[in-house]
Amino acid sequence: MKIAIIGAGNMGGALARGLALGTTIATSNIYISNPSSAKLEALKREFPDINVTTDNCEAATAADMVVLAVKPWKVVEVLDQIKPHLDYSRQAIASMVGGLGLKQLSEWLESGNRQLPATYLIIPNTAIATMSSMTFIASTRSTTAMDSTLLDIFNELGEAMLVSEEQIAAGTSLASCGIAYALRYIRAAMEGGVELGFRADDAKRIVMQTLRGAVDILAANNAHPEAEIDRVTTPGGLTIKGLNAMEGAGFTHSVIEGLRASTKR
């Protein structure tokens, strides 16, 4: 499969880097376009075989799948540019644009009497650049084979999940916004570590490894988090005192309220 990414910003660039680091798509089959060349030149230095261009139509024409990774207000302009050059019978269209639904995207893809293409919403997070994204995929007019191919591609870049379009907002909150929430926890724990006597860099190292350990335990044991919490929470011990203090300050409530808030548009 050849993939064209329209836009080399944070998400478009991250996707290009993740794909180039993987093995499912050959780097020479990745095309990326951007109006300015600086970001393209940086990608080309990292991955000499990647195809870069400032011409959106050139990138789109070459691909089996065209991925829109532009700002929401640029989508219509970009689609108007590339639609005359697309072959809906062989090409699929995917959007990484937050807040854009399949119905709206399909309406913008209308072009005469041509049958509309297979159309996807693909919502990764920025960890896709390090092949550790949680990616959600929703589609219309797709086939099982196409869905399977996309899952293979994005599972190599972390983990991918086929969801209904109605679940995209919740997935974005948990995984895309969730990157920021996890990083904010790390920052808070670092600050606590500094207060307890560690240097900031050492505190960061400790917290990062602790989180890796927590994730690995859950994955290895396929357990509920509370079951693993019980293993380290002894009666009258330090852990339960810390947990109760955090809950008293609204820890769980704050997390849930943050997730709720980030699903509202």
N, C-alpha and C positions, 0 to 999 in steps of 0.2 A: 504493500500500500504506500502511496505517496500522499503526504500531508502538507497542506499549505496553511500557515498561520498568518493571519492578517493582523498586524500589530505586534511590536516588539517591546511593549511596556512591561510592567511587573509580571503579569500573568502570562502574556505571550512569550516573553523572554524565558520565563521559568519553564514553560511547557517545552520550548525548543531545546533548552539545556537538558531537561529530563529525558526527552526522546533521544537526543544525541548520545546520552550516557548509556541508554538501554541498548538492547539487541533486537527487539521486535521490529523496529523500523530502522532501516539503514540510514545513516546520516546523510548520504547522498540523495535520499528520498524525502528529505525535509526541506521545505521552502518557507521562507519567512520574509514578509514585506513590512516596510515602515517608511513613513514620509521623510524622516531624517536618517542619515546614514551612520551616525555615531554608534548607536546601539547595534546596528547590523555589523559594523566593522568589529566591534567587541566580540560578537558571536563568531564571526569568521576567524578571528584570531584563536579563539578557544577550540573551534571545530572547523578546520579548513575545508572539510567536505560538504558543509551545509551550504544551501543555496540561498543567497540573500539578494534582495532587490528593493528598490523604492517604488516599483510598479505593482500595485495590487493585482491588476489584471494578469500580469505575467505569472505571478505566484499562483493565482487561482486556477488558471488554465492548465497548469502542469499537474494538478493534484486530483486524487480520488476523493479526498475529503478536505473541505475548506473550513477552517476554524476561525471564527470571528473573535478576536481578542482586543477589541477597541473600546473606547469610552461609549457609554450608552447613546450620547447625542451624535455619535459619528456613524452609527449602524446604518441608517437609511442612506446616507451619503456613500458609504462604502458599497452597500448592496447595489445602489444605482450604477456605480462604476463597474462592478464585476458581473452583474446579471447577464448582460449580453454575451459574455464570454463563457458562461457556464453551460454544461451539458447535463441537464437534470436526469437523464436516463442512466448516467454512469457515475455521477458525482453526488456525494452527500454533503450536507451543510451542518455545521455545529456552531453553537454559540457558547462562549464563556462569559458573556455579558450579564452581570448581575441584574436581576429584576426584569429581564426580557423573557416572556413566555413563548411557548410553541405556537399559540394561535397568532400572536402579533408577528412573530418571525415568519410564519407561513404567509400571512397577508402581505408582508413586505417582499417575499420571494415571488409573489404572483408575477407572471410575465406572459401575457397573451394567453394562449390556450395550452401551453405546455403543462404536462403533468408535474406536480410539485415533487421535489426530491425528498429522500429520506432526510429527516431533520432531527437534530439532537440538541439538548441542553447538556453541557458538560461543566460541572462545577468542582474544580479541584481546589486545593489551597496552595500557598506559596511553597510548601515543602515538596512540591512536585519537582523543583529544581534539584533536590537532593534525593529524588526517587523514594520519598516517604509521604506522599500525599494521601489524604482520604478524598476520593473523587466520587461524585454522584452523577449518574447518567440517566436522563429521561429522553424519550424519543416519540416520534410519530412517523408513520409510513416506513418504518424500518423493518428489517427481517431478522430472524433469529441468528442467522449467520453473521450479519453485520454487527448485531449486538455482541455476539461472542467475540468477534475480532476486536471491538472496542474494549471489552472487558480485559482481553489479553494484553492490549497495549497499556491500559491504565493500571492494571494489577502489577505490571512490571515497575510502575512508577509509584508504588505504595500499595494501596488497596482501593478497589473500585466496587461500586454497588449500583445495580439497576434499580431505580425507584420510580414511582409515579411523579408526575410534575407537581402534584400537590405536596409532596414531601421535600421538594427542593429547598423551600424557605427554611424548614427545620434543619435540613442537612447543612445548609449554609451557616446557620447559627452555631450548630454543634462543631463543625469541622473547619469552616473558613474563618468565621469570626473566632472560633474556638482556638485557633493558633494564637491569636492575640491574648485570649483569656489565659491560656496556659503560660504564655510568656510573662503575663502580669503576675501570676502566682510565683513563677521563678524569681521575678524581681523582688516580690514581697518577701519570699523566703531568704533571698540573698541579704536583704536589709536586716532581717532578723538574725541571720548568721553573723553579720558584721557586728551587731549589737552584742552578740554572745562571744565575740572575740576573734572571729576568723577574718582574714583579708577578703576583700570582695571577690577576687578571682577564685580563691579557694572555696568560698561559700558557693559560688556559681557551679564550680566543678562538683561539689558535694550534692547540691540540689539536682543537677542534671543527672548524675548517676543514680540518685535515689529514685527519680522518676522513671529512668530506664528499668530499674529493678522492679518497681511497682507494675509497670506494663508487662514485663517479662513474666512475673509471677501470675498475673491474670491470664496471660496467653497460655502459659504452661499448664496451669491447673484448671482452666476454663471455669473459673470460680466467680461468684458474685463478689464485688469489692468488700462488702461487709464481712464475708466469711474470712477474707484475708486480714481485715482489720482486727477481727476477733483473735487471730493468732498472735498478734503483737500487743494486745490490750489486756493486761493483767489487772486483777482487782486492786484498787488503790495505787496503781502504778502511774508512771509519768505520762504514758501515751494517753490514757483516758482523761487525765487532767488537762492535757493540751487540747484534745478533741473537744471536751466540754467547753473550754474557754473559747475556742474558735466558733463553736455553735452558738455560744452565748453572744458572740459578736456578730452573728448572722451569716456564717459562712455558707451553709447550704442554701439558705433563702437568697443570699446575694447572687450565687451562681445561677439559680433558677430564674430569678428576676432579670439577670443579664441576658440569659438565653431568650426569654420571652421578649425582652425589649428589642433584641436584634432580629426578630422575625417581623417586626412592624415596619411598614414602609410609609 
